[in-house]
């Protein structure tokens, strides 16, 4: 059986944890990057966790060199090497004038700068490898549709979409291109959703929208999204595409 190696950020919970578990159940290797550790995932022999704060941008290259070196040493019949940029930050929520410079900077570092640097390192460090290479950037409908009180999050996701499209064009002319796509996961029951709907409407006007989405059953589970992402990993897309979770 051919196996694959996947680097996934944000594996301590939610979408990242669910996707990692599904890949591990199929016999693949997963390298999780998160500040916290999932006890569920650590039970798998083929899971390796890296405790890391993605706001430490200058240390990402060293981390990626270490992980790619581990992949090279695995000595397995490899079908694909993948990177899933899943980790993101929802806060700060509220009118932009109430968001501090520190909050804004932290969001941009984790939600945008880190995925860009991870992508850059992944492409450069795997250029000599013959295996299929794929990058999935987890985006959001917020990257397309503006929302009051979510200007920083929306901007980060919109930038991720444009970054994906631009890198896709770069890769189009390469002899061994990396496939890169951005995925709109739809509305998923995660800690981010819980945080948003739990806020006071006087501080965050969109709180009512998130509560109604939850109460009317509009949210899919992280487990269901994980199944969609598995199909997206297997399917080949035109590099640079922005796709919805149910298009595979």
C-alpha positions, 0 to 999 in steps of 0.5 A: 500500500502506498502511503502519504505524509501530511503536515497539518497545523492546528491539530490540537482540536477541531478540523485539524484534529479530525482530519489528522485522525482520518488520515492516520486511520488510513495508515498515513503519517501525520506531523501535527503543529500546534501549541496544544497536544491532542491526546487522541492523536498521540495514541497513533504510532504514525503521528508526530507532534510538534509543540509550536507557536505559529506567531514565532515566524522566524522559527518556522523555517527551522521547524519545517526543515526538521519535519521534511527531514523526518519525512525523508528518513521515513523510507516508505513507499510515498505517494504524496507529501502534503501541507494543510494550513488549517490553524487560524485566529478569529479574534479580535472581534468587534469594530476595528477601532476597538481592536488593539495593534497587538491583537491585529498583529497576532491575528495576521501572524497566525492566520496569514503570515505563518501559512505563507511562510509554511508554504514557501518552506514546503515548496523550497524544501521538497523541490527535489522530491519526485512525489506528488506535492499538495497544499490545502489552505483552509479558508472561509466564506468570510474571505469573500463576504465581509462581516461587521466586527470581523474585519481582521479575520475576513481580511486574513482569509481574503488574503489567503485566497489571493495568495493561493491563486498567485502561487497557483499561477507561479506553479503552473509553469513548473516542470513538477508543480505543487498543487495548491488550493484554498478550501471554503469549509462552510459553517463548521461546529468548532471552538471558533463558532462557539466563541462567536455565538457566545459573545455579547451582541453589544460588543459583536453584532454578528453574535446573533447570526452565529447563534441562529446558525447553530440553533437552526442546525446549519453547522456541519460537524468537524468530522463531516468536513474531514470526510470532504477534505479526504476526498479533496486530498485525493482529487486533483484540482487546477493549482490555485483554485478556490473550492467549496468543501462539497465540490469533491 
